Amino acid sequence: MSSSSLYIYTPAHLLPARLPFLLNRRLQPEVACQEVLLEKLDFEQLGDCASQLQDQGLSTTLHAPFTGFNPGSSKKRTHNASLRIADQSLQLAEKLHARRIVFHPGLTYGADGKKLDLWMKNNLSFWPEFLTRAADFNCTICIENIYETTPDIFVDLLSEINSPQMGHVFDVGHWNIFATGKLLDWLNATAPYLKHLHLHDNHGEGDEHLPVGQGYVPFSTLFTWLRNTEASPTMTLENHSLPDTELSLKIIQQQLPEISG
């Protein structure tokens, strides 16, 4: 791993204002498109920010919108909305020179076998055109775990698609709330497909996005695994305030100094 592996959560509409901070601290943003509609963002301005980062040897990751996004839906309206979100996200990712695009899976909480099978079938036809586009600018599409209790659906999807342009982003905070198995079991099962991590903490009941080490997530297990695995995921500190991000950075610098400069 290297310092280019680490990113920090940065709302897309705040990237221009935070650019001097990022450049001064040599921090890389995961540009998050949750708080403002894509249509309201200035792609050219964001692209200029990314170029200034790139000039300093820094890169970006993009977190696509998730409201209304479900690539596994059979409903025409949802399917068309998902196509539009994916299309716009690829456009923005190219402007940002993003190395990764994070997408939520769109699965509802407690989805049963029938829903999972349909979701899988629809995903297999949804993604190929976007994977081809991502390859054109050397970007990887990553699917994040949200409510899923096991990694099986991600392993099945990624093994079936079998593309170097698609992988898994493991959100350890979501795992701590919803998963039923052991952390190492999830990590080992997804290791061949693991491209990115979201790091934040909680107490196992709500998505608190606490600084690393302030909740119940077994980070010592995760850090030990990262030191010993052949997988080399990039990672984002997904805290929603700069003070919390600073606290997480201190922990990462102590535990994984090789990725934090």
Summary of the structure (lengths in Angstrom):
residues: 261
radius of gyration: 17.3
end to end distance: 10.3
largest distance: 50.5
contacts: 867
relative contact order: 0.13
helix: 51%
strand: 15%
